[in-house]
Amino acid sequence: LLIIVFFFFFFFNSHTGVDIFIINNRDSTVKSIVIDPGGSKLQVNNLEAGKSYKAYLSFKGVAKIDGSYLVQIDGKSDSINLFSFGYYTNGYPLEKEIHLTLHKDSTGINYVYSKY
């Protein structure tokens, strides 16, 4: 009985995605931001200067392997930043929230981890 209770608790409390918070602290609109863990993507278009955006990135299409997030930030027609960050395991995120802060010359990333 204890095993069955544990299974249902884990099944209904396990998350299959992560909340993404993006803040544009740049002086201009960011044309697009794409975050891709390898299977399902989150794309944000035309994030104005000083504005923020919140979305849920589902991992339902992500292979059950270990990996990292790939982000592409298209600030202007001649400026595209592409880098990877973070880590997920067996197709599931370790974090419950990821906060990206876009600065003129860098991107700050903070994580809020799930408590198990």
VEXVEX-563320 format. One record per residue (C-alpha): z, x, y; residue in three letters. Coordinates in steps of 0.001 Angstrom, whole numbers, padded with zeros to 6 digits, always signed. Layout:
# VEXVEX-563320
ZXYAla...
***
This chain:
# VEXVEX-563320
+000000+000000+000000Leu+000821+002827+002377Leu-002628+004353+001803Ile-004336+001046+002607Ile-002302+000637+005814Val-003153+004210+006838Phe-006869+003638+006134Phe-007008+000495+008290Phe-005042+002178+011086Phe-007398+005167+011110Phe-010537+003030+010775Phe-009716+000673+013634Phe-008259+003342+015928Asn-010883+006039+015480Ser-013262+006226+018370His-016953+006807+018035Thr-017591+007923+021589Gly-016172+009335+024763Val-015704+008078+028329Asp-017697+010181+030798Ile-016718+010424+034467Phe-019143+012140+036863Ile-018368+012915+040507Ile-021113+014167+042807Asn-019455+016496+045344Asn-022817+017900+046413Arg-024370+017288+049819Asp-027332+015411+048370Ser-028313+012872+045722Thr-028615+014196+042166Val-031887+012899+040725Lys-030717+012781+037118Ser-027941+013877+034795Ile-028474+013780+031038Val-025639+014428+028566Ile-026726+014751+024949Asp-024481+015537+021976Pro-027550+015482+019726Gly-028512+011962+018764Gly-027526+009591+021512Ser-027859+010352+025206Lys-026300+009281+028454Leu-028596+009380+031476Gln-027547+008758+035065Val-030223+008510+037767Asn-029914+008935+041532Asn-026188+009633+041861Leu-025641+009768+045612Glu-023558+012427+047351Ala-019851+011562+047300Gly-020294+008868+044638Lys-018903+008714+041107Ser-020084+007175+037871Tyr-018302+006154+034668Lys-019961+005411+031333Ala-019260+005401+027617Tyr-021222+007883+025507Leu-021515+006526+021978Ser-021662+008921+019028Phe-023090+006347+016613Lys-026430+008198+016351Gly-024926+011690+016175Val-025192+013557+012847Ala-021888+014167+011042Lys-021855+017872+011911Ile-020088+020131+014405Asp-021749+020695+017753Gly-021536+020779+021512Ser-022789+018710+024425Tyr-025988+019629+026249Leu-026203+018651+029901Val-029202+018750+032199Gln-028664+018261+035926Ile-031736+017718+038081Asp-030586+018118+041661Gly-033883+018594+043468Lys-037492+018954+042399Ser-037111+022737+042099Asp-033522+022864+040802Ser-032664+022015+037177Ile-029466+023256+035537Asn-029221+023204+031757Leu-026103+024266+029861Phe-023919+023356+026914Ser-020205+022648+026944Phe-017402+021234+024825Gly-017199+020698+021097Tyr-017255+017842+018630Tyr-016571+017916+014914Thr-018075+015951+012022Asn-019999+013834+014537Gly-016860+012681+016371Tyr-015618+013749+019815Pro-012252+015441+020150Leu-011837+014095+023670Glu-011327+010559+024845Lys-012537+011453+028362Glu-014763+014124+029904Ile-014752+014601+033674His-017703+016417+035268Leu-017489+017347+038939Thr-020796+018460+040425Leu-020437+021069+043178His-023168+022723+045213Lys-023128+025892+043117Asp-021191+024962+039958Ser-020011+022173+037673Thr-016334+021638+036868Gly-015452+020171+033483Ile-012066+018733+032492Asn-011090+017095+029225Tyr-008558+014443+028270Val-007872+014688+024546Tyr-007065+011888+022173Ser-003538+011805+020802Lys-003415+011433+017036Tyr
***
